[in-house]
């Protein structure tokens, strides 16, 4: 692995250690947030380090006494980390209500860790109404006020605009890597792409930008033709990162990931913020516009159907099939999947559903199913070529 990728992988594997090292070096504060729609630029503009709290790989033990076992692995892991004092490096936690399980996890952290500052903000779920943008703007104003009070700072328009520009640069750099991977001009596995995106959620953005620039330069000309391998599109995992073992397994089975809409992927970097207008209104518009570039099942917008968007995205990427990674007990994904299944089947596009868990089990079963999926696509392709000959 390239040395910069190793550095990013190390940061992604140890969010707490990365944040603590930054805190020690700068004397600054750290603000943790839940995914998926948090405007981390506001935290950066306040002089603090924004860190998206991550599910870890440790077995959930004492947290079982505080949260239902039928909640997703992400929420159970976060509660477990909190009650074990593993989130003691954050000076505050910000979260929004996009899922009843996330709301319950935040409430339980409040109960079990009353000394921890946990702030709630409610971004409007309906994106189609005439007042949606103004409603989001009102919430963001309250959010920035809470940050100022918590961190004892003043967030100026200039500082917020500068943070927006820095974060836009980061998104653009990562999107450029995505484009080059689709074109085949660079070689990056799905595991390596996750290291890049996940580390961006944790590291100082200016440092991350410089590393990505150097990495992009070093990787030029490393692409290959993936002869004999099947291009696939990955979808799902709206909050937590897919386990590295699952990503590696997919590519070991004869597939290669050409694109995705994972949260620890394209979804995170899909949309820039306007850095020329009023910064808070620009963040409110960003929140709404993201649903066009990567539709989210927790948002309501009749003009943006996730299933149709996925079909077009997978086709445009050159994928021959799609693998859906569904985190067990993810209710928004459960609700939308039947439509995705129907759309892909009616259009003759192969897809495979893989349900994942915090506790990685049935690895052999997943491998067998992915191998069969890849082999099926190969045979269909061979039949199609033979028929057209």
C-alpha positions as CSV (number, residue, x, y, z in Angstrom):
1,X,0.0,0.0,0.0
2,X,1.2,3.5,-0.8
3,X,2.7,5.3,2.3
4,X,0.0,8.0,2.2
5,X,-2.7,5.4,2.0
6,X,-1.1,3.7,5.0
7,X,-1.3,7.0,6.9
8,X,-4.9,7.5,6.0
9,X,-5.8,3.9,6.8
10,X,-4.2,4.3,10.3
11,X,-6.2,7.5,10.9
12,X,-9.4,5.8,9.8
13,X,-8.7,2.7,12.0
14,X,-8.2,4.9,15.1
15,X,-10.5,7.9,15.2
16,X,-10.0,8.5,18.9
17,X,-6.2,8.4,18.7
18,X,-6.2,10.7,15.7
19,X,-8.5,13.2,17.4
20,X,-6.5,13.0,20.6
21,X,-3.2,13.6,18.8
22,X,-4.7,16.7,17.1
23,X,-6.0,18.0,20.4
24,X,-2.6,17.5,22.1
25,X,-0.8,19.2,19.2
26,X,-3.1,22.2,18.9
27,X,-4.8,22.6,22.3
28,X,-8.1,22.8,20.4
29,X,-11.4,21.2,21.1
30,X,-13.1,18.3,19.4
31,X,-16.8,18.1,18.4
32,X,-18.2,14.8,17.5
33,X,-21.2,14.4,15.3
34,X,-23.5,11.7,14.1
35,X,-23.9,11.1,10.4
36,X,-25.4,11.9,7.8
37,X,-26.2,15.6,7.3
38,X,-24.1,17.5,9.8
39,X,-22.6,20.7,8.5
40,X,-19.1,20.1,9.9
41,X,-17.9,23.5,8.4
42,X,-19.6,25.2,11.3
43,X,-17.4,23.3,13.8
44,X,-14.3,24.1,11.8
45,X,-15.2,27.8,11.6
46,X,-15.4,27.7,15.4
47,X,-11.7,26.6,15.6
48,X,-12.5,23.1,16.7
49,X,-12.0,19.7,15.0
50,X,-15.2,18.1,13.6
51,X,-15.1,14.3,13.9
52,X,-17.9,12.1,12.6
53,X,-18.2,9.4,15.3
54,X,-17.5,6.0,14.0
55,X,-18.6,2.5,14.7
56,X,-15.7,0.5,15.9
57,X,-14.9,-3.2,15.6
58,X,-14.9,-4.0,19.3
59,X,-17.5,-6.5,20.6
60,X,-20.5,-4.7,22.2
61,X,-20.5,-5.6,25.9
62,X,-21.7,-3.2,28.6
63,X,-23.6,-1.2,26.1
64,X,-26.1,-4.0,25.8
65,X,-27.6,-2.9,29.1
66,X,-28.4,0.5,27.6
67,X,-29.8,0.0,24.1
68,X,-32.0,-2.6,22.3
69,X,-30.2,-5.5,20.6
70,X,-32.4,-5.0,17.5
71,X,-30.9,-1.6,16.8
72,X,-28.2,-1.2,14.1
73,X,-24.6,-1.9,14.8
74,X,-23.7,1.8,14.5
75,X,-26.0,3.0,17.3
76,X,-25.2,0.1,19.6
77,X,-21.5,0.6,19.1
78,X,-21.7,4.3,19.9
79,X,-23.6,3.7,23.1
80,X,-21.1,1.0,24.1
81,X,-18.2,3.4,23.4
82,X,-19.8,6.1,25.5
83,X,-20.5,4.0,28.6
84,X,-16.9,2.7,28.4
85,X,-15.6,6.3,28.4
86,X,-14.1,5.8,24.9
87,X,-15.7,9.1,23.7
88,X,-14.0,11.1,26.4
89,X,-11.9,13.0,23.8
90,X,-14.9,14.9,22.5
91,X,-15.9,18.2,24.1
92,X,-19.4,18.0,22.7
93,X,-21.6,15.8,20.5
94,X,-24.0,17.2,17.9
95,X,-26.7,15.1,16.4
96,X,-29.9,15.4,14.3
97,X,-33.0,13.2,14.2
98,X,-32.9,11.4,10.9
99,X,-33.6,8.0,12.4
100,X,-35.3,6.8,15.6
101,X,-32.3,4.6,16.5
102,X,-29.9,7.5,16.3
103,X,-32.3,9.6,18.5
104,X,-32.4,6.8,21.0
105,X,-28.7,6.4,21.0
106,X,-28.1,10.1,21.7
107,X,-30.7,10.0,24.5
108,X,-29.1,7.0,26.1
109,X,-25.6,8.7,25.9
110,X,-27.3,11.7,27.7
111,X,-28.6,9.4,30.4
112,X,-25.5,7.4,31.0
113,X,-23.1,10.3,30.5
114,X,-24.8,13.4,32.0
115,X,-21.6,15.3,32.1
116,X,-21.2,15.1,28.3
117,X,-22.6,18.0,26.2
118,X,-25.0,16.5,23.7
119,X,-26.8,19.0,21.5
120,X,-29.8,18.2,19.3
121,X,-30.7,19.9,16.0
122,X,-33.7,19.0,13.8
123,X,-33.2,19.6,10.0
124,X,-36.5,19.4,8.1
125,X,-37.1,16.0,6.5
126,X,-39.4,17.3,3.8
127,X,-37.4,18.9,1.0
128,X,-40.2,19.7,-1.4
129,X,-42.0,22.5,0.5
130,X,-41.6,26.2,-0.2
131,X,-40.4,26.8,3.3
132,X,-37.8,23.9,3.5
133,X,-34.8,26.1,2.9
134,X,-35.8,28.7,5.4
135,X,-36.6,26.1,8.0
136,X,-33.2,24.5,7.5
137,X,-31.6,28.0,7.8
138,X,-33.4,28.6,11.1
139,X,-32.1,25.3,12.5
140,X,-28.5,26.1,11.4
141,X,-28.6,29.5,13.1
142,X,-29.6,27.8,16.3
143,X,-26.9,25.2,15.8
144,X,-24.1,27.8,15.3
145,X,-25.4,29.7,18.4
146,X,-25.1,26.4,20.4
147,X,-21.6,25.9,19.1
148,X,-20.6,29.4,20.0
149,X,-21.9,29.0,23.5
150,X,-20.4,25.5,24.0
151,X,-17.0,26.4,22.7
152,X,-17.0,30.0,24.0
153,X,-16.2,31.5,20.5
154,X,-17.7,33.6,17.9
155,X,-18.3,32.1,14.4
156,X,-17.9,34.9,11.9
157,X,-19.2,34.9,8.3
158,X,-15.6,35.1,7.0
159,X,-14.4,32.1,9.1
160,X,-17.4,30.1,8.0
161,X,-16.9,31.0,4.4
162,X,-13.2,30.0,4.6
163,X,-14.2,26.7,6.2
164,X,-16.7,26.1,3.4
165,X,-14.0,26.7,0.8
166,X,-11.6,24.3,2.5
167,X,-14.2,21.5,2.8
168,X,-15.2,22.0,-0.8
169,X,-11.6,21.5,-1.9
170,X,-11.6,18.2,0.0
171,X,-14.8,17.0,-1.6
172,X,-13.5,18.0,-5.0
173,X,-10.2,16.2,-4.5
174,X,-11.9,13.0,-3.5
175,X,-14.5,13.3,-6.3
176,X,-11.5,13.6,-8.7
177,X,-10.1,10.3,-7.4
178,X,-13.6,8.8,-8.0
179,X,-13.6,10.0,-11.6
180,X,-10.1,8.7,-12.3
181,X,-11.0,5.4,-10.9
182,X,-14.1,5.1,-13.1
183,X,-12.0,6.0,-16.1
184,X,-9.4,3.4,-15.1
185,X,-6.5,5.9,-15.0
186,X,-5.7,5.1,-11.4
187,X,-5.9,2.0,-9.3
188,X,-7.8,2.2,-6.0
189,X,-9.6,-0.7,-4.3
190,X,-12.9,-0.1,-2.5
191,X,-11.0,-0.6,0.7
192,X,-8.5,2.1,-0.2
193,X,-11.3,4.5,-1.2
194,X,-12.9,3.9,2.2
195,X,-9.6,4.8,3.9
196,X,-9.6,8.0,2.0
197,X,-13.1,9.0,2.8
198,X,-13.2,7.8,6.4
199,X,-10.0,9.6,7.3
200,X,-11.5,12.8,5.8
201,X,-14.3,12.5,8.4
202,X,-11.7,12.4,11.2
203,X,-8.6,14.4,10.2
204,X,-7.9,18.1,10.0
205,X,-9.1,19.0,6.5
206,X,-6.1,21.1,5.5
207,X,-3.8,18.3,6.3
208,X,-6.0,15.8,4.5
209,X,-6.1,18.0,1.4
210,X,-2.4,18.1,1.1
211,X,-2.1,14.3,1.5
212,X,-4.8,13.7,-1.2
213,X,-3.1,16.1,-3.6
214,X,0.2,14.1,-3.2
215,X,-1.5,10.8,-3.4
216,X,-3.4,11.8,-6.6
217,X,-0.1,12.8,-8.2
218,X,1.6,9.6,-7.2
219,X,-1.1,7.3,-8.4
220,X,-1.2,8.7,-12.0
221,X,-0.8,5.9,-14.5
222,X,-1.4,3.1,-12.0
223,X,-4.7,2.0,-13.6
224,X,-5.2,-1.4,-15.1
225,X,-7.8,-3.0,-17.4
226,X,-9.2,-5.4,-14.7
227,X,-9.2,-8.2,-17.3
228,X,-11.6,-11.0,-16.4
229,X,-13.1,-9.1,-13.5
230,X,-16.6,-7.8,-13.2
231,X,-17.3,-4.1,-12.5
232,X,-19.9,-3.7,-9.8
233,X,-21.6,-0.8,-8.0
234,X,-21.8,-0.7,-4.2
235,X,-24.8,0.8,-2.6
236,X,-26.0,1.2,1.0
237,X,-24.5,1.6,4.5
238,X,-26.0,5.0,5.1
239,X,-24.2,5.7,8.4
240,X,-21.4,3.3,9.2
241,X,-18.4,2.1,7.2
242,X,-18.7,-1.4,5.6
243,X,-16.2,-3.7,7.3
244,X,-12.9,-3.9,5.5
245,X,-13.3,-7.7,5.4
246,X,-16.5,-7.4,3.3
247,X,-15.0,-5.0,0.8
248,X,-11.9,-7.2,0.4
249,X,-14.1,-10.3,0.0
250,X,-16.1,-8.7,-2.8
251,X,-13.0,-7.9,-4.8
252,X,-11.4,-11.3,-4.0
253,X,-14.4,-12.9,-5.6
254,X,-13.6,-11.6,-9.1
255,X,-15.4,-8.3,-8.9
256,X,-14.0,-4.8,-8.8
257,X,-15.9,-1.8,-7.4
258,X,-16.1,1.0,-10.0
259,X,-18.4,3.3,-8.1
260,X,-20.7,3.6,-5.0
261,X,-23.2,5.7,-3.1
262,X,-21.9,4.6,0.4
263,X,-21.9,7.2,3.1
264,X,-18.2,6.4,3.6
265,X,-17.8,7.0,-0.1
266,X,-19.5,9.1,-2.8
267,X,-22.5,10.2,-0.6
268,X,-20.2,12.0,1.7
269,X,-18.4,14.1,-1.0
270,X,-21.2,14.4,-3.5
271,X,-22.1,18.1,-3.1
272,X,-20.3,21.3,-2.6
273,X,-21.4,24.4,-0.7
274,X,-21.7,27.7,-2.4
275,X,-18.8,29.7,-1.0
276,X,-19.8,33.1,-2.6
277,X,-23.2,33.7,-0.9
278,X,-24.4,34.0,2.7
279,X,-22.6,31.0,4.3
280,X,-25.4,29.8,6.5
281,X,-28.0,30.0,3.7
282,X,-25.5,28.2,1.5
283,X,-25.3,25.4,4.1
284,X,-29.1,25.2,4.2
285,X,-29.2,24.9,0.4
286,X,-26.4,22.3,0.5
287,X,-28.4,20.2,2.8
288,X,-31.3,20.2,0.3
289,X,-29.2,19.9,-2.8
290,X,-27.4,16.8,-1.6
291,X,-30.6,14.8,-2.1
292,X,-30.3,15.4,-5.8
293,X,-26.7,14.2,-6.0
294,X,-27.2,11.2,-3.6
295,X,-30.8,10.6,-2.6
296,X,-31.3,9.6,1.1
297,X,-34.2,7.5,2.3
298,X,-34.5,9.5,5.4
299,X,-35.4,12.6,3.4
300,X,-38.7,13.2,1.6
301,X,-38.5,14.6,-2.0
302,X,-40.9,13.2,-4.6
303,X,-38.7,14.5,-7.4
304,X,-35.7,12.4,-6.3
305,X,-36.2,8.6,-6.3
306,X,-33.3,6.7,-4.9
307,X,-34.1,3.6,-6.9
308,X,-34.1,5.4,-10.3
309,X,-31.1,7.4,-9.3
310,X,-29.2,4.2,-8.4
311,X,-30.2,2.6,-11.7
312,X,-28.8,5.5,-13.6
313,X,-25.7,5.8,-11.4
314,X,-24.8,2.2,-11.8
315,X,-25.3,2.3,-15.6
316,X,-23.3,5.5,-16.0
317,X,-20.4,4.0,-14.0
318,X,-20.1,1.1,-16.4
319,X,-21.0,-1.5,-13.7
320,X,-22.5,-4.8,-14.8
321,X,-24.3,-5.3,-11.5
322,X,-24.9,-3.8,-8.1
323,X,-24.2,-5.1,-4.7
324,X,-26.4,-3.7,-1.9
325,X,-24.8,-3.6,1.5
326,X,-27.6,-3.3,4.0
327,X,-26.7,-2.8,7.7
328,X,-28.9,-5.1,9.7
329,X,-31.9,-3.3,11.4
330,X,-31.5,-0.1,9.2
331,X,-35.1,0.8,9.0
332,X,-34.9,3.6,6.3
333,X,-33.0,1.2,4.0
334,X,-35.4,-1.7,4.8
335,X,-38.2,0.6,3.7
336,X,-36.7,1.6,0.4
337,X,-35.1,-1.7,-0.7
338,X,-38.3,-3.3,-2.2
339,X,-38.5,-0.4,-4.6
340,X,-34.8,-0.8,-5.5
341,X,-35.2,-4.5,-6.0
342,X,-38.3,-4.0,-8.3
343,X,-36.6,-1.3,-10.4
344,X,-33.4,-3.3,-11.0
345,X,-35.3,-6.5,-11.8
346,X,-37.7,-4.8,-14.2
347,X,-34.7,-3.3,-16.0
348,X,-32.8,-6.5,-16.2
349,X,-29.9,-5.3,-14.1
350,X,-28.4,-7.9,-11.8
351,X,-28.2,-7.0,-8.1
352,X,-27.3,-8.8,-4.9
353,X,-28.4,-8.0,-1.4
354,X,-25.9,-8.5,1.4
355,X,-27.0,-7.9,4.9
356,X,-24.2,-6.9,7.3
357,X,-23.9,-6.9,11.0
358,X,-21.6,-5.3,13.6
359,X,-20.6,-8.8,14.6
360,X,-19.0,-10.1,11.3
361,X,-20.6,-13.6,10.9
362,X,-21.3,-15.9,8.0
363,X,-18.3,-14.7,6.1
364,X,-18.2,-18.0,4.1
365,X,-21.9,-17.6,3.2
366,X,-21.3,-14.0,1.9
367,X,-18.3,-15.2,-0.1
368,X,-20.3,-18.0,-1.7
369,X,-23.2,-15.6,-2.7
370,X,-20.8,-13.0,-4.1
371,X,-18.9,-15.6,-6.1
372,X,-22.2,-16.9,-7.5
373,X,-23.3,-13.4,-8.4
374,X,-20.1,-12.7,-10.2
375,X,-20.2,-16.0,-12.1
376,X,-23.9,-15.3,-13.1
377,X,-22.9,-12.0,-14.6
378,X,-20.0,-13.5,-16.4
379,X,-22.3,-16.2,-18.0
380,X,-24.9,-13.7,-18.9
381,X,-22.3,-11.5,-20.6
382,X,-20.9,-14.5,-22.5
383,X,-24.3,-15.4,-23.7
384,X,-25.0,-11.9,-24.8
385,X,-21.7,-11.8,-26.7
386,X,-22.4,-15.1,-28.4
387,X,-25.9,-14.0,-29.4
388,X,-24.7,-10.8,-31.0
389,X,-21.8,-12.6,-32.9
